[in-house]
Structure formats: structure tokens, C-alpha cells
Amino acid sequence: MKETIHVPNIGDFEAVDVIEVLVSVGDEIALDTPLLTLESDKAALEVPSTLAGKVVEVLVKVGDQVGEGHAICVVDVAAETASAAPTPDAPAAAPAAAAPTPPPSAPVAAPMPPTPPTLTTGVPVSAPAKPLTRDEAPAGTTAHASPAVRQFARELGVEVALVPPSGPKGRILKEDVQAYVKKRMAQPEAAAGSLGLPAAPSVDFAKFGEVVSRPLSRIRLKSAANLHRNWLLATMVTQFDEADITELEAFRKVQDNLAKQQGRRVSILPFVVKAVAHALRLFPDFNSSLDETGQAQIFKQYINIGVAVDTPNGLVVPVVRGADAKGVLEIADELALLSARAREGKSLLDDFQGGTFTISSLGGIGGTAFTPIVNVPEVAILGVSRAVTKPVFAGDAFVPRLMLPLSLTYDHRVIDGALGARFAAHLSKTLGDMRQLIL
Amino acid sequence: MSTQTTLDTQLVVIGAGPGGYTAAFRAADLGLNTMLVERYPSLGGVCLNVGCIPSKALLHATGIADEVSALGELGIWEPSARPQINLDGLRTWKDGVVKRLGGGIQQLAKQRKVTVLTGAARFVSRNELEIVGETTQRLRFKHAVVAAGSSAATIPNLPDDPRIIDSTGALALTDVPKRMLVIGGGIIGLEMATVYHALGSAITVVEMLDSLVPGCDADLVRPLQQRLRKTYEGIYLSTRVREVRPTPEGLEVFFEGDKAPASAVYDKVLVAVGRRPNGHKLNLAAAGVAVNEAGYVPVDRFQRTNIDHIYAVGDITSQPMLAHKAAAEGRVAAEVIAGQRSALDALVIPSVAYTTPEIAWVGLSETAAKSKDMDIRVGKFPFVASGRALTMGNTDGFTKIVIDNATQRIVGAGIVGSHAGELIAELALAIELGADAEDVALTIHPHPSLSESVALAAAVLEGTITDLYLPRRK
């Protein structure tokens, strides 16, 4: 029996170029054997056979323009099936070009085109090997919801197991599904998870030389995730300034020498903490947070300053609580204790919680300035670099002064540029003359 | 071939059983142009024509005769008062029931403008069927639902003899054999055994596995088994039929197995060893639809086969081969084709054996739960403590509920006794709704009723039962 195979519905194309004819007279073809390659301005696609048998006539050639219904070839299907067609005993081998797609989040609405042509990139997927009895089949859900609620959730595309229940005994109600959808809809788009960021290119580094792969430490993984989140969430601006700490340094040295006799040290950092705590009282915006809706600013009536500490495992940020009420020596002692605990990996969870502002000091290492990343939901962070003696023009001559570089990053959603500059200037002034603090 | 007509349709449904007609009618109601192909002139499939419906008609009528006898033995009337069954009358009435229901389906198809084509369907391509009936027609379709069901399975090496019948032959009710052997102790075999026993046949049941109604908890089967042991000629478990030798006097049957009896001669042999899916009978390969070795057409929970626009429902897709499962799947297939976000996510499918006593179960069996090492508890309420069962003169049976100890939710149930098939529906609903034993125990049930046994089994689990005296109380 001879049958003609026609071009199926290929979308809204009237005349598509035939760029390849894949069968010739005498070929044995099976169901889904590619017959033609067509190329439109959008895509190249293969037209699969809808019949099995022997090709007796080919009715198209390369360069022809075809559309739906155009005859492709004549097939003798009498000699057909058994040999050429997929046998029922080997379902896995069936060339199931149009494989089942994932659950119909968008079920194909009737009418659909018969035998959709497969894109040349289409991956054939084999059929499930055995029938599932219903007991084995993945049950729709194990969530505590009635069939009607499960159906309702499915219509809205909601995974019912994720819906927080409000009914008795943890039952998920229809209202819960509605509330869940509303909540998800109200979430700001940026917070909705994936931002569609492009993936980093995958490079085979070993191609260019020897490589070693090491898993990241737990602290590193955690801080990487947090830093990336902060980078994406806050709208950051960095303000640079310098503080003249010539006199402060002289005073510090005296204190440090005294302290040494008691087995303690006093660095410049506790003074910076003290000065910042004081500035935060005058500039409460820097001691605030945005609430999670982004609609309100929360002013914290306590001043807890986190100080970034370098440990063998990575960066941690212990917190000095109530820093505004503590003296410099008290702060120095506390910092020493917190840092020691962090370096020995013996920190208490409490050590890291409740910060309202962060200071990151790289002064011991070097550098002239850097742009620290705000520790969201805090709204500002102060970077401190190495103090250097610089010539400063003092009225009629250059004089050598010890200058401490300050890098203040703030969240521009909450803090204006002028305010940022004022805070930095105030800090600079305070560090320049710590007597300000007792006024 | 050139003169054959070619028809076009949006949707073709192959098979007019409960799965097929449900799919066709639901699709038509959702606005799809639908055709229904059936190889037999009457609609309704196995269930309606040679399955559930005629068997239940026979079981009902013969069951009344049995009940009359039972009450006679209690001295309410003379034991001889048992109704004399008129075989022709019984057959005519049963056929009438079948015909009426079949006509009803025909009518429903007409009202929905679903075209019914009579003939055997065979796929010729991914979008075309050949239908061989009085004429041969071609049918081009956009979507197809394969609801072609299953056929009675058989055992190897059986001779060709009219005295060897399957369930269809048994339902035809041509005569009442004096001695009948039923091969297969599953639901179908035991239901037909019940009918023929009531009609006066001496029944022997032979089952390959070690229990009757395989797959059902042993305690649910026990009351049935005890009763059949008393009233049937023989029940042989773990026994196979090696050979059936036709003789003029009857069919001589040879058994094998550790407890196999000596050969015996029967007037009729009913083969009821299960059903096989019809997946290999439709040339599905021409459409690229995967069929596995056993003949099942695998589907996902949207009832889709491996070919996107071809769906399958009912016996042909999977176990259990039950009409109510097929109908649920038919509805899902139609809705998915119509673009709705439908899916089969029922948690449980109830099963019923319409034997005397009746057995019904749903969800996780006690046996299955134990084999999975689940932490469960079981509550049982015996019919002997039910006022309603006593007033019905039948206290054989009990209701049991299985709960998950972690959540207290009902995960399974089983009932043996009168009307078990009606009572089980409440527990299917309880499981779908995620009810726990407390919910059922606190629901007021009518008194006196057999349905009370459901609430009382739940009360046993809760430790609040007053109709029994049990050590564990709350």
C-alpha cells in the first residue's frame, strides 16, 4: 500500500527552504526517520516520518520552498511495520522524538498541530520502562490537603507542600493557597530569587597547567553567600576621608606603654570604635536598617559595633555591645578577648549577633583606601587603612602629620551623599581631637 | 482501499468502557469534537457487559436466596422456603439491566454529540487510525485516548472445550453445572463461585498462591475462607492445575503442589486467573507509542503516553484493573487535553470483592505497612458487637482502621461483612481528606447501622470505645 507523507504544520510559515533531503528512493524508513531539513529565518528543523516503509518516490529537492501539506515522498507501507517500526517489546528503543515534556505547567491547548516537527537539537527521550501501579506512582502530594485543595493549588501552579497551613491539625486550606500566592506575588522582584545572572564561563584550567582543587571552608562558603547577597541588595557608595591622628597616636603610645605593664595592648582600633560609637549617636541614620518590605527604616536605640577579624579560617565579625557606653580601654580588652576566641575557633554564637555598624581595619597590613561591602541589613561600614605620615599644609607651611585613611561605604537607599560626607568628616574631626568626645 | 472514507476529529477515544466513555463525555463537555470507537455494538466495555454489572445483578439475586435460607435455619420460616431460582428469568433480568445501562450510555453520547463508531481500531500513523467494522474507515485525529482495556488471561495447555469457560462464559448463565472447578481464588473467581454455589453447583476453588483474594490482609479473608471451607466442596491453596483432560463424562483435572488433591472430574471449569492488558492489539507501534512486554501502555500522571498527543487510561495503563480507577483516569485525560491543569493525584483506590461475606479495603494494608516497617496501629470493631449486624442476622465480619502513629492519620482500612463495599467509601474519603482516627470517632454516625462500625473502630484506636471492653482506655 502506497502512502504519501506531507509536510506537517510547521507554524506560520508558507514557504520554507528545503536545505537537505535526507532520504532517497529505496530507503527503508521507520517512524520518525528524519526526511527533510527545513530552514526558516528562525530555526532549522527536521521533518520526521509519520509512516514506516520503503521510499518509492521523493517529491521534493534541495532549494524547494514548502509549506504545510506539501507532499514529501511516497512510501510503500505494505512491506512496513514489524521490521522497521519500533516493536512493542522494546519500548525503550522507540524513537520517541516527541517525548513527554515535564508536567503541563502550560498544557497544550487543543487544537495542537499534528506531529510537531522536532527541532534539530531535540533530544530523544525513552519511555518509562514499566507501568506503575497506582500505589507506586508518585502520589500527588503527602501534604495535608483535601483533593479539592490539591486541585486548586495545581491550577495555580503552586506546590501544595510549600503552602503554610492554617487549618486544624496542620491542614492546608484553600485560603492558605490563596494567601501563599498573594504573598509570592507581593514579593519585590529582586528578592524573588534568581536574577537571571549569567553563569561564569566554564574553563578547563588543567589545560593550561597543573591545578589543585580544594573545597572552600565552611566560614568561606557562608561569608561568600552573605557577601554576594549584600552586594546585590544594598545600593552602595563609598566616601573617602582622612583623619589627622598625630596627637591621638602620641596619646595612644603613652597608654599602650602603661597597658603593657599590665600585660595588655592598646591599638588605634578601640579609639576608632569609640569615635564611631559617638558619631552613630549624632547620626542615627547610620545605626538603622530598612525593614524587609523596604517601606520603613528601623532606628536601633543601641550601638553594637562589629569589628572584622582575620582568622586562619577566614573573616569573622565579633560584636562589641553597647560600645557608646564603654571606655576605650574596656573596648580594647573586649576586642582582644573576642578576637582571641575567634582565632581559636571558640567564639560563642552570641559574639557575632546584634551588630548595628561594622568596622573593617586593614591598617596593620597596608593600603591607602578600599571599598568595604555593607553588612546588610546594616546600612554602613567603615574601612580603616594604614596611617601614614604626610605633608599637610598648615596655614603657611607643610607640616608632617600622621593621617589615617577612612573609607565609609553606606547604603544609598537610606543615606544621602551629603550625609555620608558629613559622617566621615565628623569622624575625621573626632579622631583628630578625641577631647571632642567629652564635650 | 481508495474508496474508504476518511474522517477527521479533534479527539478519538478508543474503547467505550468506563475509562473511555468518561474521557469522551468529559472532553465533549469541555468543547472538544469527540469520536468514540468501540469494537462491540454495545457500549460500556467489560464492566457493563461482561464484568461488574452483570455479576452484581447475579450476586444480588442469588444472595437474596441465600439470605432466605439463612433466616430459615434460624427458625423464622421453614428452611425449605428457599426461593427456587428460574434460570431463564434470572438471565433475562440480568440482560435487561445490562441493556438498560448500555442504552443509557448510548443516550448520553447522543446528547453530547459524541459520534460512536463501531469497529476495531488500529493505528496506522501518529495521527491516523483504521477502523475495521462493517466498512473500513480511516480516522485522522489530533488527540487520542487509548482506553482499550484488558482481556481474560488464561493458563497454558488448556484443551479447546466448550465446558472450559472464562468469566464471560460464566456470566452467560447457560446452565448450572453439578460440579464446577474455579481456577483462580481472586475476586473474579470467587464472585462467580458465589453465584454458581447459590444456584446449586458444588464448587471447588484452586489457587496458585497461598491465600484467597491475594493482596488482601489475611484477617479480612479469614471469615470468607472459613465459610467457604464449610460450604464448598474444596478449597486448594498453593496448588496449580497441571492438566485438564476432556472426557465424555466431564473434564478430568490434574493438580500439582504440596497439598494437591487427586485428579477429579468436573462438569465445568471456570478459568479466572486474572486479566491481561490489550496494549499489543492496536498496532500502537505505528504511532510510536511505547508498550511494555506485558502489554501495558505506560503513562504519566497526566495520562500521557510517550507520545505527547496520545493518552491512555484504564486497565491498559496499570494495575489495579478497576472501573472506578479507569473513570478517574478518563476524566483526567480529557481535562488535560482540553488544556486544564488536571492530574491524577488520588491517594488511594478502594477494592471490593462482592463475595459472601463481602470484603473491601482501601489504602495501605496492614501487611504492606508492616513489611515497610511503618509505625502503625490498628483498630478493629467486630460486627458481632453491632446491633445492626445482629438485626440483619449476619454477624460475620469486622471493620478495621490502620493509622500512622506519627501523624495519627488514617492510612488504610479494611472491612469484611455485609455491605463492606458501601462502607469502605467513607474511609476512602477520610484518607483523601487526611482525617485522623479522632475525626472519624467524633463524627456522629447513625444508630443502628453498619456504618457505626467505622466510627467504633476509630474509637478503639482513640481508646474511647464503650461498646466493647478493652484494656486500653483513655
Interface residues (C-beta under 8 A of the other chain):
Chain A: M1 L31 D32 T50 L51 A52 V77 T81 A85 P86 T87 P88 D89 P91 A92 A94 P95 A96 A97 A98 A99 P100 T101 P103 P104 S105 P107 V108 A109 A110 P111 M112 P114 T115 P116 V125 S126 A127 P128 A129 K130 P131 L132 T133 R134 A137 P138 A139 G140 T141 H144 A145 S146 P147 R150 Q151 R154 E155 G157 K169 R171
Chain B: M1 Q10 L11 L32 V124 S125 R126 N127 R140 K142 H143 P277 G279 H280 N283 L284 A285 A286 A287 G288 V289 A290 V291 N292 E293 A294 G295 Y296 V297 P298 V299 D300 R301 F302 R304 T305 N306 I307 D308 H309 T317 S318 Q319 P320 K325 V336 I337 A338 G339 Q340 R341 S342 A343 L344 D345 A346 L347 I349 R409 E432 L433 G434 D436
